Amino acid sequence: MSDATIDHVPDRTEEHGGKAAKILYRPFGLISSIIGGLVAGQVFKQVYKRVSPGHRKDAPTPLQSEYPLREILIAALIQGAVFSGVKALIDRGGARAFQKWTGEWPGD
């Protein structure tokens, strides 16, 4: 198979955007972050309901003394992972949509 038949895939699909793109993206990014936070909160509630001991409705908070520290830490780790994953998906999707609409990548 020759090099001519193999499509070249660049290491980075996004190109660096300008300062104007970053400024224009801020309101778009803020709105998508708020929506992402709401989505992540709902996803976390559903995940915690399924993995919690006794299938509790709500996750414990650090100031609830009736829960053992281990359970509070596990809930916090799950919540952090869910929020980080959803944020990454929302941020990347928003940046790609912004690039598609404007032709400029808002990051870097």
Secondary structure, DSSP 8 states (H G I E B T S, - for coil): --GGGS----S-SS----HHHHHHHHHHHHHHHHHHHHHHHHHHHHHHHHHSGGG-SS---TT-TTS-HHHHHHHHHHHHHHHHHHHHHHHHHHHHHHHHHHS-----
